[in-house]
Amino acid sequence: MELHQLEVFVIVAEEENITRAAKRLFTTPSSISMTVKSLEDELGVQLFQRTSRGMQITERGRLLYDKAQNTLRAAQELANYAAEIQSNLIGRVIVGLNSPPPKMRVTEWVRDINKNYTGIDLQLVSSHSGRIMEHLKTGAIDVGFVCGKIDDPQLTSYYLTDFELVVGVPMQWQDELRHATWEQLAQYPWIGADIYCPFQTWAQAIFEQHALNYQRAIQTDDDATRIALVMAGVGLSLLEASEARQEAEKGKLFIPELDPIYCPLLVVCATHRQHEPLIKAVRERIIKQWTPTA
């Protein structure tokens, strides 16, 4: 029996789907099926019931699931300890950025890491919160910045600070929306997203709080495209305050007077990797930049 077989078993149990499990492990569904079948033959236990809805874990499989998790956790702890007792941490860490580097204080924590961990090779990737969360779960990114609340057991988040959000309005609607209420804003088209977007989630929560429905004009998963669409007159959107105010000062969009809106900025990693020495070191150095000094 190999640890890889147990990892496949655990992930298939979590996903309840061969295809999704294959994506998480960067392999093919047929390979996952063969591994599951091999483990079942080796254990002499049927682990899953194959149904039209996917892979349903059996009662015997459920009894073995916790033990498989414990075995994988113990193996990871052994690997982590072996890395910790080395004099230096050596390896590459990929960090996902969801906003411009100055907002992420990139210069500060990169300088800190380079000074204290000369063996860590940092790779910075610009993306957005939704895609960063996906890549953290697949392992394509090791640590990432995400805006908004996270309710996903596969991800562990650490609070850094709050971003202020404002409603961006096309200039042609500024007169009628100068003193707008949320009831009025709900009557206008909004720019949405087809995957997780913290700004859309925040807007939806606000409308739900006011028991209002709102219409979505177009979908985009890119922050720069969102602000460009507002300026083009396509629709309204929640925007990061400092960026929106820069464009408002140029007369390219309008910001109505509303109560302040704040969205948390988090640094996030995959839950099952949170204790890996490289990830832990980079994460702690990032958090340090937002921690008040005594």
C-alpha positions in Angstrom: 0.0 0.0 0.0 1.3 3.4 -0.9 0.5 6.9 0.5 -0.6 8.0 -3.0 -3.4 5.4 -2.9 -4.6 6.7 0.4 -4.5 10.3 -0.9 -6.6 9.3 -3.9 -9.1 7.5 -1.6 -9.4 10.6 0.6 -9.9 13.0 -2.3 -12.4 10.9 -4.1 -14.3 10.6 -0.8 -14.3 14.4 -0.5 -15.2 15.1 -4.1 -17.6 12.2 -4.6 -16.6 12.4 -8.2 -13.8 10.8 -10.2 -13.4 13.7 -12.6 -13.1 16.4 -9.9 -10.7 14.2 -8.0 -8.5 13.8 -11.1 -8.4 17.6 -11.5 -7.2 18.1 -7.9 -4.5 15.5 -8.4 -3.5 16.6 -11.9 -4.1 13.2 -13.4 -6.8 11.4 -15.5 -10.1 9.9 -14.3 -9.0 6.5 -15.6 -5.9 6.7 -13.4 -8.0 7.6 -10.4 -10.4 4.7 -11.1 -7.5 2.2 -11.4 -5.9 3.4 -8.1 -9.2 3.1 -6.3 -9.8 -0.4 -7.7 -6.2 -1.4 -6.8 -6.7 -0.2 -3.2 -10.0 -2.0 -2.9 -8.4 -5.2 -4.1 -5.5 -4.8 -1.7 -7.7 -4.1 1.3 -10.4 -6.6 0.3 -13.0 -3.9 1.0 -15.4 -2.0 -1.3 -14.7 1.6 -0.6 -17.2 3.2 -2.9 -20.6 2.5 -4.4 -20.5 3.7 -8.1 -23.8 5.4 -8.9 -25.2 7.8 -11.5 -24.6 10.6 -9.1 -20.9 9.8 -8.6 -18.8 7.9 -6.1 -20.7 7.3 -2.8 -18.5 6.1 0.0 -19.6 2.8 1.6 -20.1 2.2 5.3 -16.8 0.2 5.4 -15.1 2.9 3.4 -16.3 5.5 5.9 -14.7 3.5 8.7 -11.4 3.6 6.9 -11.6 7.2 5.8 -10.6 8.7 9.2 -7.7 6.2 9.5 -6.5 7.1 6.0 -6.6 10.8 6.9 -4.6 10.2 10.1 -2.0 8.2 8.2 -1.6 11.0 5.6 -1.4 13.6 8.3 1.2 11.6 10.2 3.3 11.3 7.0 3.0 15.0 6.3 4.0 15.8 9.9 7.1 13.6 9.5 8.0 15.4 6.3 7.4 18.8 7.9 9.6 17.9 10.9 12.4 16.7 8.6 12.3 20.1 6.8 12.2 22.0 10.1 15.3 20.4 11.5 17.3 21.5 8.4 19.4 24.6 9.0 17.8 26.4 6.1 14.5 26.4 4.3 15.0 25.7 0.6 12.4 25.7 -2.1 10.0 27.7 -4.2 6.8 29.3 -2.9 4.3 30.7 -5.4 2.3 33.6 -4.1 -1.0 34.8 -5.7 -1.7 38.5 -5.7 -5.2 39.8 -6.2 -4.4 43.5 -6.2 -1.6 45.8 -7.3 1.7 45.1 -5.4 1.6 48.4 -3.3 -1.7 47.4 -1.7 -0.3 44.0 -0.9 2.8 45.5 0.6 4.8 43.2 -1.6 8.1 45.2 -1.4 8.1 44.9 2.4 7.5 41.2 2.8 9.6 40.2 -0.2 12.5 42.1 1.3 11.9 40.5 4.7 11.8 37.0 3.3 14.9 37.5 1.2 16.8 38.7 4.3 15.7 36.0 6.6 15.2 33.0 4.3 17.8 33.1 1.6 16.9 29.6 0.4 13.3 30.5 -0.5 12.6 31.3 -4.1 9.5 33.4 -4.4 7.4 33.5 -7.5 4.6 36.1 -7.6 1.5 35.6 -9.8 -1.1 38.2 -10.5 -4.7 36.9 -10.4 -8.0 37.5 -8.7 -9.6 36.1 -5.5 -11.7 33.4 -7.2 -9.0 31.9 -9.3 -6.5 32.1 -6.4 -8.8 30.1 -4.2 -9.1 27.4 -7.0 -5.3 27.3 -7.5 -4.7 27.0 -3.8 -6.8 23.9 -3.6 -5.1 22.3 -6.6 -1.6 23.2 -5.4 -0.8 25.5 -8.4 -0.4 28.4 -5.9 1.0 27.9 -2.4 -0.1 31.1 -0.6 -2.5 33.8 -1.9 -4.2 37.0 -1.1 -8.0 36.9 -1.1 -10.7 39.5 -0.4 -13.9 38.6 1.4 -15.0 35.9 3.8 -14.1 32.3 3.2 -16.3 29.4 4.2 -14.4 26.4 2.7 -12.8 23.8 4.9 -10.2 23.1 2.3 -8.8 26.7 2.8 -7.4 28.3 5.9 -7.4 32.1 6.0 -5.6 34.7 8.2 -7.0 38.3 8.5 -4.7 41.2 7.5 -6.8 44.3 7.2 -10.0 45.8 5.7 -10.4 47.3 2.2 -12.9 50.1 1.7 -15.4 49.5 -1.1 -17.5 52.1 -3.0 -20.2 51.9 -5.6 -18.9 52.9 -9.0 -21.5 54.6 -11.2 -21.2 55.6 -14.9 -21.0 59.3 -15.4 -24.2 59.5 -17.4 -26.2 58.5 -14.3 -24.5 60.7 -11.7 -27.3 63.3 -11.5 -30.0 60.8 -10.8 -27.9 58.7 -8.5 -26.1 61.5 -6.6 -28.0 60.8 -3.4 -29.0 57.3 -4.3 -30.5 54.7 -1.9 -29.9 51.0 -2.4 -33.5 50.8 -3.6 -32.6 53.1 -6.4 -29.3 51.4 -7.2 -31.1 48.0 -7.5 -33.0 49.4 -10.5 -29.9 49.8 -12.5 -27.7 47.1 -14.2 -24.8 45.7 -12.2 -21.6 44.0 -13.4 -21.4 40.5 -12.1 -19.0 37.6 -12.2 -19.3 33.9 -13.2 -17.0 32.7 -10.4 -16.4 33.8 -6.8 -15.9 37.5 -6.7 -15.8 39.2 -3.2 -17.2 42.5 -4.6 -20.2 40.7 -6.1 -20.7 38.7 -2.9 -20.6 41.9 -0.9 -23.1 43.6 -3.2 -25.4 40.6 -3.1 -25.3 40.5 0.7 -26.2 44.2 0.9 -29.1 43.8 -1.5 -30.3 40.7 0.5 -30.0 42.8 3.7 -32.4 45.3 2.1 -34.6 42.6 0.7 -33.9 43.7 -2.8 -33.3 42.0 -6.1 -30.9 43.5 -8.6 -30.1 42.9 -12.3 -26.7 41.8 -13.7 -25.8 43.3 -17.1 -22.6 41.4 -17.8 -20.2 39.0 -16.1 -16.4 39.3 -15.8 -13.9 37.8 -13.4 -11.3 40.5 -13.9 -11.1 43.6 -11.6 -9.6 45.9 -14.3 -12.3 44.9 -16.7 -15.0 45.6 -14.1 -13.8 49.2 -13.5 -13.4 49.7 -17.3 -17.0 48.6 -17.9 -18.3 51.0 -15.2 -16.4 53.8 -17.0 -17.9 52.7 -20.3 -21.4 53.0 -19.0 -22.3 49.3 -19.0 -23.4 49.1 -15.4 -22.7 49.7 -11.7 -20.2 47.7 -9.5 -18.6 47.7 -6.1 -15.0 48.8 -6.5 -11.9 49.2 -4.4 -12.2 52.7 -3.0 -8.8 54.1 -3.8 -8.8 52.9 -7.4 -12.4 54.2 -7.9 -11.6 57.6 -6.4 -8.6 58.0 -8.7 -10.9 57.5 -11.7 -13.6 59.7 -10.1 -11.1 62.6 -9.8 -10.5 62.3 -13.6 -14.3 62.5 -14.2 -14.5 58.9 -15.6 -17.0 57.6 -13.1 -19.1 58.8 -10.2 -19.3 57.6 -6.5 -22.6 58.2 -4.7 -22.7 59.0 -1.0 -23.5 55.8 0.9 -22.6 54.3 4.3 -19.0 53.0 4.3 -18.5 49.4 3.0 -15.5 47.3 4.1 -14.2 44.0 2.9 -11.5 41.9 4.7 -8.2 41.2 3.0 -6.9 37.7 3.9 -3.8 35.7 3.3 -4.8 32.1 2.5 -3.3 28.6 2.1 -4.7 25.1 1.6 -5.7 23.7 5.0 -3.8 20.5 4.5 -0.7 22.4 3.7 -0.9 25.1 6.4 1.9 23.6 8.5 4.4 23.0 5.7 7.6 24.9 6.7 8.0 26.9 3.5 4.4 28.0 3.4 4.3 28.8 7.1 7.5 30.9 6.9 6.2 33.0 4.0 2.7 33.4 5.5 4.1 34.6 8.8 6.3 37.1 7.1 3.4 38.5 5.2 1.2 38.7 8.3 4.0 40.5 10.1 3.6 43.5 7.7 0.1 44.1 9.0 0.8 43.4 12.7 1.3 46.6 14.8 4.6 46.7 16.5 4.8 47.3 20.2 
